[in-house]
Amino acid sequence: MSDREQRLEQLRRKYGAKGIDNAARLNAHDFPELMEWRDELDPHFAKLWLDFTYGGLLTRGVLDDRSPAWVERGLHARRVTDAKSGIDEHARVEHAAGIDLALRAA
């Protein structure tokens, strides 16, 4: 088992498989590092964040694929974030999910 898989398995045991698996699929670039960073800062926030975004909002199936991504962008636009948890992460997730949120002229 690779180091990445071992780290993901530890996160699955701590936070549950649903959010971890979805996040790792959509944000394969650096998800274990991002989750470990959040876990180190505040495990309670990390769980809430994971359950809301990757375990809830992005798995509901009620909304089209674009709507949750716009909500996530809006949440990040309203607060100042550093490069680790900023818009770049969500752009990678959107790209992995095949979501095109580019603004186009009407």
N, C-alpha and C positions, 0 to 999 in steps of 0.2 A: 504494500500500500504506500502510495507517495506521501510526502510530507503534507501536501495540500489536502489530500483525502483524509489523512489523520486529523488535521486541524478542523476540517469540515465535520468529521464524525464527532469530535469533542463539542463543537458548536451545536450539532443536532441533539446530542444528549442533554446539553444545558438548556437549549431554547426550543427544541422541537423540530421535527423534520420539515414540516410544511413551509414555513418561512425561509428556513436555511436553504432548502433545495431550490425553491423558486428564486431566491436571491442569487444563489450560486449559478443558476442557469442564465438569468438575465444580466448578471454583472460578473461574468467569468473573469474579467480582467484582473480584479484585485479584491473580490468580496471577502475572503477570509481576513485579510489585513484590515479592511474597513470595519468588519464586525468585531474583531479583536480590539481595535482602537476604541470603538464605542463601549465595548464590554469593560475595558480598563478604566475608562472615564466614569461610567455609571451603568452598572449592569441592569438596574431597574429601567432606566431610560432605553437601554439597548433592547430589552425585551419588548417594551411598548412600541418602540420604533419599528422593530422587526415585525411584530404581530400586525401593526396597523398598515404598514406599507406592503411588504412582501408576503405576509400571511393573510392579509385582508383585502386592502384596496386593489392590489394588482392581481388578485385571484377571484374576485367576485363573479365575473362572468355576466353581470347585469349591464355594465357599461361597455361601450366599445373600447378598443385598446388605446385610443388617443386620450379619452377623458381622464383616466387616472394619471396619465403622464402629465397632462396639463395641470392637474391638481398638485402633483409633486413639484412641478416647476414653480407654481404659484407660492407654495409653502416656502420654498427656498428663496424666492425673490423677496419675500417679506422679512427675512432675517439675514443678518450678516453671518456668513459662514466662511470657514477657511477652505483651502483647496481640497482637503481630504473629504469633506462631506458636501461639497458644492455641486454646482450644475454639471460639471464634467461627468460625475458619477451617473447622473440621470440621463445624460446624453448617451453614454455607453449602454445603459439599460434599454433605452428607447431603440437604439440601433440594433441591439441583440434581439429585441422583440419584433423588429421590422416596422417600427413606428416612425413615421416621418412627420415631425412637428415643425418643419420649416415654414416660416411665414411667407406667403405668396401674395403677390398683388392680385387684386380681384379683377 
